[in-house]
Amino acid sequence: MTNTTHTEKLHQAYHLLQENHHDERGEELYKEVESSKLQTPNDLQVYGYLALEFGEIHKAVKALQQSTRKDKKDAQTFLLLGIAHRRLKEYTKAIEAFRQSLKLQPQTIDAIYNLGITLDDAQKYEAAIDVLEKGLDIAPEDTDLLNAIAGASASAGYTEDAIEYYRQAIALEPDFAPFQYNLSQVLLQIGEWEKGWKLFDSRLAFRNQSLNPKTDAPFWKGEDLEGKSILVWNEQGFGDSLQFVRYVPLLQQKGAKVFLRIQPALKRLIEINFAEIERVFTPKEELPSTDFQIPIMSLPQFFGEYPITLQKSIIKVVPSIESNFKNQTSKIQTKLPKVGLVWSGNPNHPDDQKRSIPARFFTRLLKLKNFEWYSLQIGRASKDLQQPQLTDLSTFIEDFADTAAHIDALDLVISVDTAIAHLAGSMNKKVWLLLDYAPDWRWGIEEPAPKSRGNETVWYPSMRIFRQLKVGDWNGVMNEVWKELKKMK
């Protein structure tokens, strides 16, 4: 195949893709092109663009870097290169590429927008706001810019600014659900519960519909439930299910026969703790016909203006700790305070880089001698912290019922923002939650940031929050944890 043929196939694929984003012939032609045969910076740029479109990000980076070496004055190539680096979460390289693109073409909104959201990704919130403000000077009604600056403002603690920007975006595109959802999170974060819950359902318009149950039952909107049946279903993570399951028994109090669809890892725990639920299903099981359905996170709006605070444990019954665990360690029988640690959440969560803490930050805690240390960490991250004074419980954990059994035997859980923190809080177990500077909406925020941020939460009375006071400062958080543990001696 000649170079000319490679170039022809490349540009034919590009044009097919421009005409129809899902054109299979375009992808076939792209895959027939050998990037090593491409010579001109334009061909390499087009190849990089197509590689991005078809999800081959490393190939895109390689081709676009080659293109920039051949032509250092093409702003579009640097823009595409920045997008590729951002998808790989290589934020420093992405920011550098976007800045180079803007140096060549300072008024390009695409480059301004992408630089702004990447600075936000990198937790450089003030810098993101500065860049996006310049973009709004050029295009004051660009809703993508408004949405992006609202997000950066919320992360920086400027919640009133965030609300105003989101409202401007909604005014320009009133039917675009993601803007409404983003606004709902800020409203919930500052305790505007009624307004926040009302908008929170907007997520259902754009969330992954494949997670929805296969049922034609109408969504419950607060109708009388006496003598009716209702299916409540999980929609997001384990922590979300654990946090909102407190509302499920209230449906039975309204006279409903309640069915719950839940993640398999939670099924056993829920079944043994919620007798009010008629039956618990997993997503692969056939569901019953019911009069109504509702996603679990939509329940709070129907049960009062404020969230229900747990006055006592809702996870009371837990299995006995496996005898093989007891046989392998005598520590569980000592009188020293027993502390469980969790340093990493779901690696696939979009905010995992912010929420999880490198395991090395916990090493200092293990030097405190008057405690027994246990790892509740599961998954690959469980191997990140292996010390002789830390007992790894991961091999004894098959589901959340097992985790609950171990938590029940502990005096304190210290955890990042992940499901185990919700589980400990639901058990009314003493739990210390370690939060990044711009946490999820459910943990609240107080202005002006950062000194007045609260260490309590409406959701779990047994929980104490340790917040970053500076972006990325886990060392400061762990210093506070160290001090509080020393007081427990």
N, C-alpha and C positions, 0 to 999 in steps of 0.2 A: 504494500500500500504506500503510495507516495505521500510526501508532506502535504501536497496540494489537496489530496483526497481527505487527509485527516482534517485539514482546515475546513474543507467543504462540509464534511459531516458535522464538525463542531458547530458551525454557524447554522446549518440546517436544524440541528437539535435546538439551538438557541431560539430560532424563529418559531419552531413548533411549540416550544414551551411558552413563548410569549402569547401565542394564539390560544393555547389550551394548557393550563397549568398541569393537568393530569394526563397529558399525551404520552402514551406508552412508547410510541415510536421515537419520541424525542429522547427518552431515557436509553432506549436501545442504541441509538446513534451515539449518544454521549459515551456509553460503555465501550464502543468500538474505537474510540479515539485514544491514542497513546500520547500522553502529555509530553513524553520525551521527544516526540516528533515535532512539537510546536516550537516555533522560533520567535515570532513577533510578540511584543508586549501585549498587543490587543488580543491575540489568540490565547495567550496565557491568562489574561484577565477574564475572557469569556469562559475558559475552562474552569477557572476558579469559581466563577459565578454559578456554573452548572453543578460543580461539585458541592457547593453550598446547598443548592436546591435539592440535591439528591442525598444529602446527609453524609457525604464523604468529606468531613471537615479537615482532616489532616491533609488530604490531597488538595483541598482548596488552599490551605495555608501555603503549601509548597509551591503551587502554581502562581499564587498571587505574590509571594516573595520574589520569585523569579521575575515576574512582570515588573515589580518595583525596581529591581536592580537594572533592568533594561531601560526603564523610563521612570525617572524620579519625580516627574511633574504631572502625573495623572492622578487627580484627586479621587476619582471613582475607585481606582485600584486600592488605594489606601483605605477608603471607606469599607470596601469589601473585605480587605484583610483584617480590619478592626472587628467586623462582624464575625469573621471566622474565629479570631482569638477569643472573643467574648463567649461564643458557644462552647469553647473549650475551657471556659472560666479562667483564661489567662488574661486577667484584667489589666495588668500593667502594660502588657504588649498591646492590648486592644486600645487602651487610652492613648498610648503613643501613636498608634496608626490613625486614630480619629483626629488627633491634634495635627498630625501632618496633613491630613486631608483638608482640614479647615485652614491651615496655613496657606494651602494652594487655592482654596475657594472658601473664603471666610463666611459667606452668606448662605451656605448650603444647609438647609433645615435638616435633612436626613443625617448629616454628620453631627450637627449640634445635638439632635435628639439622641443619637446613639452614644455620643460622648457623655451626655447627661445621665442616661440610664446605666451606663457602665460605671461611671463614678459612684452612682447609687449602689450598684452591685458591690463595689469595692469599699463600701461604707464611708465614702468621702462625701458626706451629705451636703456640707456647706458648698463645696466646689461644684457639686451637681446642681444645686440651686442657682449658683452664679451663672453657670453655662446656660441653663434652661431659661433663665430670665432674659439673657441676651437673645435667645431664640424667639421668645415672646415679643420682644421689641420689634423683630422682623415680621413675625406672623402671630399676632395677638389672638387669633381665633383658631389656632391649630390645636385640636383637641388632644392629639397625642402628646404635645408639649405640655398642655395643661394637666393631663393625667400624670405625666412623669414628674413634673415639679410638685404636684400635690403629694405624690408618694415620697419624694425626697424630703419635703417639708414635714410630713408626718414622722418619718424616721428621725429627723433632726429634733423633733419635739415641738415644732411649730404647728400645733394641731389646728388652730384657727385659720392659719394660712392654707393648710391642706384642705380644710372644709370649703373654703371660698373657691379655691382652684377647682376642686371636684364639682362644685355647683356650677361654675362657669362652663365646664366641659359638658355637664348634663344639660344645661340650657341650650347648648349648641347641638347636642345629639341626645335628645331626651329618651330615645328608645334603645340606646346602647347600654345593655345590662352591666358590663364590667365596670363602667364608671359608677353606677349606682351601688354595686357591690363594694367597690373600694371606699366609697363614702360611708357605707354602713359600718365598715370596720373601724374607721376613725371615730364615728359617733359612739360605737360600743366601747371603744377604748377609753373615752372620756366619760362614760357613764350615762350617755344619752340613750338609755335602753329602749324606750318606746319607739323613737324615730329609727334607731339602729336596727332593731329586729324587723321593723316594717320593710326596710330596704334589703335586709340580709337575704331574703328569699330570691333576690335577683340572681344569685349565684346559679340557681337551677336552670336558668336560660342558656348558660354556656358551659357548665360543668360537663364532664364526660357522661353522656347519656347511657353508655353501656353499663354503668354502675347501678342504674335504676332497675327496680324489680320488674319482672314481666307480669304486670297486672294492669287491668283496665279500671280499677277502682278509682273514683274521683279523689282528689286531694282534700283532706279535711281542712275546713276553713273556720272551725269553731262551732259547727252545728251540734245539736243535741246528740249525745252518744248513748243515751239510755237504750239498752237492748241491741246496740249496734256492735259491729266488729271493726277493728282497725289494724292495719299493718304498719308498723313503724320500721324503718329501714336505715341501716348505716349508709353513709355516703362518703366519708373521708377516712381519717386515720384512727388508730386504736385509741389514742388520747381523746379524740372528739367523741367517740362512742362512750368511753368511760365518764367523760365530763357531763354528757347530756342524758345518760340513762336514768338519772335521778328524776326526770320528768315522766318517764314511761308509766310508773305505777299510778300517777295522777289520772291517767286516762281510764284506768279501771275504776277509780273512785267516781268518775263521771258516768259509770254504768256500762262501759265498753268491755267487750271481750278483746284482749290485746294480744297480738302476735308480733314477734320481734325478729327481724332478720339482722344477723350480726356476723362479724368476722369469725372464722373457725377458731382462732386462738382465744377468743373471748367466750365462746359458747358455754363451756363447762362452768366457768366462773359465774356467768349470768344466770344459768339454770339453777344453781344451788343457792343463789342469793335473792332471786326475785320470783317469789311464789305467785305474785299478781299476774305474771305473764302466762298466758294460756300455753304458748309453745314458742320455743326459740329455734330459728332456722339459720342455716348458713346459705350463702349465695348460690350454691350448686343444688340445693334441695328444692323440691317443688313446693310452691307457696300456696296457701289456701285462698279461696275467694273471700273477699272482705267487703264491707260497705264503704270503707274509706282507706286511704293510705296517707302517710306523711313521712318525710325524711326526719331523722331524729333531731337534727339541729334546727328544725323549724318549730319545735315544740315550745320554747320559752315564751314566745309572743302571746300564747294563750293562757299563761298562768301567772299573771301579775306583772306589774310594771318593772319590778326588780328581779334579778336572778335569785333562784332558791339557794340559800346558803345551807350547807350541810351542818346540822346541829349535832349529828351523831353519824356513826359509820353506816354506809349503805352496803358495804362489802363486809359482812360479818362472819360468814361461814367460809372457812378455807380448809383444804385437805390437810391431813397430818404431814409433817415433813418426812420425806422418805427415810426409812431406817438405814439405808445404805449411806445416806449423807451423815446421819448421826454417828454411824460406826466409823466413818473416815475422819471425823474431827471431834475432839472433846471440847473445843472452844465454845460451842453453843451452850454448854452447861456451866460456864463460868459466870461470874457476877460483873465482869467488866461491861461497860456500855458497848453494844453491838451496832455497828454503823454499816449500812449498805451504800455502795457507790455506783453511779451511772454517769458516764462521761460522753456518751455518743448516742444520737438519735438515729432515725431512719436516714441512711446515706442518700436516698433518692428524694428526700424532701428538698424543695427549691431553696430553703433557707438553712440547709444543714451546715454550711460553712460558717454561718453566724452562730447557730444554736449549739453545736457540739463543741466540746473543749478538748484540745490535745491532751492525751492521757498523762503526759509528763507533769501537768499542773497539779495532779493529784498526788504525785510522789511525795511532796512535802508533808501532806497530811498523814501519810503512812508512818512517818517518823514519830508521831505522837504515840507513846508507849501504852498509855492507859485506856486503850480502846481495842476492840476486836474489829477487824476490817473484813468486809465481805463485798465481793463484786456481783452485782445483779446485772451486769452488762452482758448482752447476748450478741450473736453475730460475729463477724470478723473482728470488730473492734474489741471483743473480749480478750484478745491476745495482745492488745497494745499496752497493757499494764500488768506485768507479771512480777510480783514481789513476794518473798517468802512470808511476809506478814499479812498478805491479802489472800483470803480464801475465795477461789473462783467457784461460783454457784451455777455457772452457765450449763454445765453438763447435767444438772438436776432440774433444768427448766424446759418443759415441753410446751406449756401454754401459760396464760396469765393466772390460772388457778395455782399452778406451781409457784409462780412468782409471788402471788399473794401469800402463800404458805410461808415462804422465806421472809417476806416483809413482816409478817405477823410475829416472827421470832426476833425481830430487830428492835432496837430502841430509836433509831433515827435513819432516815434515808436522805442522802445528798445526791441530787440529780439535776441534769440539764433538762431543758424543756422537751420532754418526751413522755410517752404513755405511762412509764413507771411512776413519774411524779403524780399524774392523775390517779393512778391506782393507790398509791400511798395516801393521797389526800382523801380518796373515797373510803379508805379504811380508817380514817381519822388518826392515822399514824403521823408522828412528828416527821415533817419533811422539809428540807431546805432546797429551794428551787434556785438554780443559778441561771441568770438571764443576761442576754446580750443587750447592748445599748438601745436597740430598736426592736423590742420583742413583739410577739404576736398580740393582737388586739385584746385577747382575753385577760391579759395580765395588767392592763391599765397603764396609765401614765399620768403624771401630774406636771403642770407647768409652773414656773419656768424650769426647764431641764438644766442640770441633772440633779441638783442637791435635794430637791423636795420629793423625789420619787418614793412612793410608799413601799413598805416591805410586807404588807398584808394583801390578801386577795379576798374578794367577796365569795369566791367559789369554794375555798377550803380553809376553814378556821385553823386547822392544824399545820398549815403551810406558812413558812417564812421565806420571803424573797430576798435574794442577794443580787443586786443589779449592777451591771457595768456603769460606772459614772463617766467613763471615757470610752470612746469607740475602740473595741478590740482589746480592752484592758482586762483580761482574765486574771492577770497577776493581782490586780487590786481586789477583785472579787474573792480570790482564794486567800488573800491576806485577811479579809474580814471573816471568812469561814474559819481560818486558823485561830483567830482571836476568840471567836465564840466557842470553838471546841475546847480551847484552853480553860475557859470559864466553867466548862462541864466537869473538869477534873475533881 
